[in-house]
Amino acid sequence: MISTIEQSLIKVQAEGAARTCFDPEIPVNIFELGLIYDIKCDEEGNVNVDMTLTSPSCPAAQTIPKELGDKIGEIPSVKTVKVHVVWDPPWDKEMMSEAAKLELGFF
């Protein structure tokens, strides 16, 4: 069993891992793009991620979730990782961080 403090630390580290994953067509990481909806870690070290993609026809639909899962799986104390791609709510540019909007010229 891992403590709630360790669970919180894993969540922060998982967010950091998401910041290292990029859609090959967009020069902003998936966290700042607003593609990560939820990250949960239970007391056994199992991590569940709900994420979306910018489009159901995204060419990287298979690679981005796998890359994220692999990176989170490298975090100490993580036992398993499941990345769920969800489409509700649908992604739109308003979900991006201010930094992402600035980087992509939406201001």
N, C-alpha and C positions, 0 to 999 in steps of 0.2 A: 504494500500500500504506500502511496505517496501522499504527502500532506497537501493541503489546499494552497500553501505557499509555493510548493513545487509545481502544482498544477498551473498556478498563475504564471510562474516563470516559464513553463513550457509554452503557454499561450503566447507570451511576449516573444519567445524565441521562434515560434511558428510564424508570427507576424513578420519577424525579421527574415525568415526564410522566404516568405511571400514577396518581400521587397527585393529579393535576388532573382525572381522569376519574371521574365518579360515575354510579351506577345512579340514574335519576331517582326511583325509589321508595325508595331507601335513602340516608340522609344521611352516608354514609361512602365514601371513595374506594375504587376497585377494588383498589389495592395493599394497603391495610389490611384489606380484606375477604378477602384471601387468594386473589383470583381470578387473579393472575399466578403461573404455575408456573415459567416460565423465560424469560430474556432472553439471547440470544447475539448477539454481533457478530463478524463475521469480519474478516480483514485487508483486505478490499475495502470495508468499511463497510456491508455488508449485515446487517440486523438481523432476527432471527427471534424471535418471541414466542409462547410457548405460554401460553394462558390458558383459563379456563373461565368459566362464568356460574353464578349461584346456582341456575338451573333451566333445563332445555332449553326450557321454554315462556316464558322471560323476554321480555317485550315489547320490551326494548331489545337483543335479540340481534344485530340488524343494525347498530345505531348505536354501541354501545360499542366493539366491535373497530375499526370504521372511525375513530371519534374518536381512539382510542389510536394507530392507525397514522398518522393525519394529524399528530398531535402529535410522535410520534417522528421522523417524516419531516422535521420542521423543525429537528432537531438538526444543527449543522454536522458535516460529514464523513460523515453517513449517506447512503448511496447508494440503497438500497431497504429497504423494510420489509414483512415478511409477518407477519400476526397469524393464528395458528392457534387456533381454538376447539376444545378437547379436552374430553372427558367422563370421562377416566380419569386420575387418581382422581376420583370424584365429589366435588363441593364439599360441605362441611358447615361448620357454624358454628365448629367447632374450628380451622379454618384461619385464622380472623380473628386479627388482632393483639389484644393486650390492650387497646389504646386503642379499637379498633373495638368490642370486646365491652363496654367501659365505656360508650361513646357510645350503644350500642343497648340498654343495660340488661340485659346477660346476666350481670351479677355481682349 
